Structures are given as structure tokens and as C-alpha cells.
Amino acid sequence: MTQYAGFPVYGTIPVRDVSDIRQAADRMADAYEKSSDDFAFRILLPRGDKLTNKAKKLGMTFQGEFVLTLRKRNLVPVVRDVRYVHDDDHYGWILASPKAFDRFEGKAT
């Protein structure tokens, strides 16, 4: 685990299959629309033998769906991301506003 496992987020969403992506993208877009400055979510992707390619595909599909959802709502995505090993069974992916990262990393805002 890395320091990012303790990153304060609004929510953590496990994405195990393609069917999870639409709901996750909508949930995150709703939160982004309400408060883009404090936006912070963690996506958990499957990790393990024979799951790395699946995790990559899920991540790419999710990213495209999230950006498309924001654009449909006429929102401009201003989001940083960090990918890391969350635990033995998951890759972690944090998507957050630059201000959220600055606060976590101890930078003045």
C-alpha cells in the first residue's frame, strides 16, 4: 500500500465489470457538478493473476465514460489522477480536483 490508500475521498467505487461503469460515471459526474473544487473519488479495480489486462480495459472504459458524461453536461473536467496498488486484491485510482491533491500533499492553496 501507498500513502494514497489514505487519501480522503467523497466515495470509493469498486469497478469489477463493464456493467459497473455507467452508474459509477454518473455518480462521479453528479458529485463533480455540485462541487468541482472538492471533488475526490477512489476507483478500485481488480488486481491479481490474469486480472491486469481486465483492470486496464475497465480503467480506460471508465475514463472515457466519465469524460463523456461531463461533456454531455457541458462541464470541463479539471481532474488530476493517481494510480497505485491499493491492496492485494485491488488497484486504486484516485480522481480528484487539483485543490484536493494540494491539501493532501501539504501544499498551500
C-alpha positions as MATLAB code, in Angstrom:
seq = 'MTQYAGFPVYGTIPVRDVSDIRQAADRMADAYEKSSDDFAFRILLPRGDKLTNKAKKLGMTFQGEFVLTLRKRNLVPVVRDVRYVHDDDHYGWILASPKAFDRFEGKAT';
ca = [
       0.000    0.000    0.000;
       0.997    3.566   -0.572;
       0.146    6.843    1.078;
      -2.691    7.241   -1.404;
      -4.670    4.441    0.231;
      -5.424    7.057    2.925;
      -6.358    9.843    0.503;
      -9.611   11.448    1.748;
     -12.322   10.892   -0.849;
     -16.035   11.571   -1.148;
     -16.612    7.959   -2.127;
     -14.955    4.718   -3.163;
     -16.422    2.838   -6.083;
     -15.437   -0.742   -6.907;
     -15.481   -1.390  -10.659;
     -15.446   -5.135  -11.193;
     -17.134   -5.335  -14.574;
     -18.168   -3.165  -17.516;
     -21.721   -3.116  -16.143;
     -20.475   -1.091  -13.121;
     -19.092    1.751  -15.231;
     -22.240    3.680  -16.248;
     -23.523    4.038  -12.681;
     -20.059    4.963  -11.374;
     -19.574    7.631  -14.060;
     -22.994    9.138  -13.312;
     -22.352    9.184   -9.566;
     -18.993   10.884  -10.020;
     -20.349   13.380  -12.565;
     -23.136   14.343  -10.133;
     -20.571   14.999   -7.408;
     -18.295   16.909   -9.802;
     -21.184   19.101  -10.906;
     -22.042   20.011   -7.301;
     -18.516   20.730   -6.072;
     -15.688   20.506   -8.573;
     -13.201   22.187   -6.183;
     -13.618   19.495   -3.522;
     -14.107   16.596   -5.907;
     -12.338   13.374   -4.881;
     -13.208    9.750   -5.654;
     -11.389    6.452   -5.484;
     -11.982    3.739   -8.065;
     -10.978    0.199   -7.106;
     -10.084   -2.095   -9.999;
      -9.434   -5.833   -9.769;
      -5.855   -6.940   -9.154;
      -4.309  -10.378   -9.299;
      -3.089  -13.065  -11.635;
      -4.729  -12.712  -15.031;
      -6.600   -9.534  -13.991;
      -4.146   -6.800  -15.015;
      -5.428   -6.585  -18.593;
      -9.020   -6.567  -17.361;
      -8.207   -3.733  -14.939;
      -6.576   -1.716  -17.725;
      -9.587   -2.176  -20.010;
     -12.024   -1.275  -17.249;
      -9.986    1.812  -16.376;
      -9.819    3.023  -19.965;
     -13.530    2.413  -20.489;
     -14.393    4.172  -17.235;
     -12.230    7.180  -18.068;
     -13.894    7.602  -21.448;
     -17.378    7.256  -19.974;
     -16.667    9.741  -17.176;
     -15.268   12.381  -19.527;
     -18.149   11.865  -21.967;
     -20.682   12.236  -19.140;
     -19.063   15.503  -18.016;
     -19.017   16.867  -21.553;
     -22.693   15.970  -22.083;
     -23.407   18.146  -19.049;
     -21.276   20.969  -20.504;
     -18.692   20.620  -17.740;
     -14.980   20.993  -18.337;
     -13.052   18.270  -16.492;
     -10.260   19.657  -14.315;
      -9.166   16.480  -12.592;
      -5.833   15.011  -11.581;
      -5.400   11.315  -11.140;
      -3.056    8.898   -9.420;
      -2.941    5.162   -9.946;
      -1.461    2.957   -7.256;
      -1.599   -0.511   -5.705;
      -4.354   -0.241   -3.089;
      -4.142   -3.727   -1.543;
      -3.551   -7.354   -2.529;
      -6.822   -7.529   -4.472;
      -7.190   -4.021   -5.931;
      -5.522   -1.320   -7.935;
      -6.534    2.095   -6.695;
      -7.219    5.062   -8.894;
      -7.866    8.467   -7.375;
      -9.570   11.133   -9.437;
      -9.681   14.463   -7.636;
      -9.565   18.200   -8.079;
      -6.089   19.737   -8.046;
      -7.027   21.514   -4.779;
      -7.823   18.186   -3.113;
      -4.396   16.868   -4.125;
      -2.712   20.056   -2.896;
      -4.367   19.719    0.527;
      -3.377   16.055    0.784;
       0.199   16.677   -0.314;
       0.553   19.553    2.162;
       0.747   22.363   -0.366;
      -0.836   25.710    0.436;
      -3.907   26.595   -1.608;
];
